[in-house]
C-alpha cells in the first residue's frame, strides 16, 4: 500500500535546515545545540539507546577487524550512496573493538507467524532501504507494507501523515492491516 506525502514535512528537515542556516549566516549555534541536546540526553541512562544499538549490531554479524578494510569498504559505498555512509561507519565503529563475540547469523522467516504484521518504510530512507522492506515483506506472509511515497525519513509513523497514521492506529486498535 502507498501513502502520498503530506503537504507539510513529517520530519524536522526544515528545522534542521533553519538551525544550520543561522549557524552559517549569523554564527548562531543555539539552534544546533538545542537539536543536539535533544538527541543526546546527558540524563542517567541517556546513552542506553546507543549502547543497545551497539550490543545488537556488534554481535549480529562478524565485523571486519581491520580499520583499513572498513575505510576501503566505506569509500566504495560512499561512491554509490554518500548520504549515510560515513555517519553509519562512525556509528558502527565500536564494533571494530567490541569484546563480545558474534553468534551465527539468524535466518529470519515469518512462516510460523500467523498474526497480522504491519511494516512501514519510506521510499528514500537511507538507513533502511525500501528494497529491504520488500524483502522482509516477502518473508512474512501475513504482513502488509505501507510505503511513504518519496519520503526520506527513518521514523515515518505517527508523524503527521494521516494516511500512515490512520493505518497504524487501526492496527494498534484491532490488528487491522491494509491489503498486502
ABEGO torsion letter per residue (X at the ends): XBBBBBABBABAAAAAAAAAAAAAAAGBAAAAAAAAAAABBABBGAAAAAAAAAAAAAAABBBBABAAAAAAAAAAAAAABAAAAAAAAAAAAAAAABABBBBBBBBBBAAABABBBBBBBBAABAABBAAAAAAAAAABAABBBBBBBGBABABABGAGBAAAAAAAAAAAAAGBBBBX
